[in-house]
Amino acid sequence: MKNDTEESINLFQTFWMGLFILSSLYSFFWDVYMDWGLGRRQHSMLNIRLMYPNHFYYYAVMTADFFLRFMWVLTLIPPQSGARFEIPAYLSALTMSLELIRRTLWGFFRLENQHRQNTEGYRRVDFVPLHFTTGRKHTKEDKEHLGWNVLAEVAAVVLSVIIVSLTSVIVAKKEE
């Protein structure tokens, strides 16, 4: 009788793992191809028009998205379920922080793709004209420094998420 129960648990875990892998792969490909407009083979898995100055950013974020997609779904496993691939409780805060970082990166690259799509009708310029004036002239120097400003903003968000997460873990440990 015990053997039947173990077989059904193993069958369930195998089924769940298969769904987990399929769901994560589908979500990853949707992020890269549909949301970010990347994954084009004819352009080295990127797109013909890119806003960030270094191609390494795109490859790094695609790689991070791939692994972080799988990490987040592991948090859905109920504690003490006996699953072989269960995340220890002390890593839950880290995993949740990494998911916030992944979603922040997703937002930046989704916004970039949306901007590229919006400017396709204006093929001679890299910005969409506004229906009002800002009083600012756009120059090439502004565009060159933009990548570093965005990178600094992402680093600040990542650092603040890590600090808040570590603080919450420390406070939770002290209360125990």
PyMOL commands that set and color helices and strands:
alter all, ss='L'
color gray80, all
select helices_A, chain A and resi 2-35+41-43+55-74+89-118+140-175
alter helices_A, ss='H'
color red, helices_A
deselect
rebuild
show_as cartoon
